[in-house]
């Protein structure tokens, strides 16, 4: 007696058939779970790497590239998923045909976000400060001093002595004068 009957195989085929709505949904959930797992594993790995080898690895760069790798996990899952589902593949081919127009629209819509991302790469390359440095920056309320606690793809987070968080877009830090105290 076979373990899987032909009826069970047919049901499994329908459940995982990307051409059917339920199959596309099931595969989408599996890809999302895989991307979430990969991103979580990368996050844990980067933080362990930073904590176990702080003399060998720059925590600022490791944190920055770890976040970038997490974003890439989700993008890869989305691209492969879109390639597997026939309806999305046709949509992707149509979008590729109009990629020039789409890239201009997305570029204009995400100008600030892309500016922060590119400024983040620039700050990482030139390293005017690192995690743990104390900076003085100009804010709308005046000069503020805080310790760099986190450097992300889009923002730098400073913690003041009185416990307030100052979250500054990377494009602002790259284009303004900052004073590094320590």
VENFENGI-V500532 format. One record per pair of residues at least 4 apart in sequence whose ideal C-beta (glycine too) atoms are under 6 Angstrom apart, sorted by the first residue. I is the first residue (numbers start at 1). J is the second residue. If there is no record, write none. Layout:
I;J / I;J
This chain:
4;8 / 4;9 / 13;17 / 15;26 / 16;23 / 17;23 / 18;23 / 18;24 / 18;27 / 18;84 / 18;85 / 19;86 / 24;85 / 28;81 / 31;77 / 31;81 / 35;73 / 35;74 / 35;77 / 38;73 / 39;70 / 39;73 / 42;69 / 42;70 / 46;62 / 46;66 / 48;52 / 49;57 / 50;57 / 50;59 / 50;62 / 53;57 / 57;62 / 59;63 / 59;131 / 60;130 / 60;131 / 60;151 / 61;124 / 62;66 / 64;124 / 64;151 / 67;152 / 67;153 / 82;88 / 82;92 / 83;89 / 98;102 / 99;103 / 103;107 / 106;110 / 110;114 / 115;171 / 116;154 / 116;169 / 116;170 / 116;171 / 117;153 / 119;170 / 119;171 / 119;174 / 120;153 / 120;170 / 122;174 / 123;170 / 123;174 / 129;133 / 129;135 / 129;148 / 129;180 / 131;148 / 133;148 / 133;180 / 133;182 / 134;147 / 134;181 / 134;182 / 135;178 / 135;180 / 136;143 / 136;145 / 136;179 / 137;144 / 137;178 / 138;143 / 139;144 / 144;166 / 146;158 / 146;159 / 146;160 / 146;166 / 147;159 / 148;158 / 149;157 / 149;159 / 150;157 / 151;156 / 155;167 / 155;169 / 156;168 / 156;173 / 157;167 / 158;166 / 160;164 / 168;172 / 168;173 / 172;176
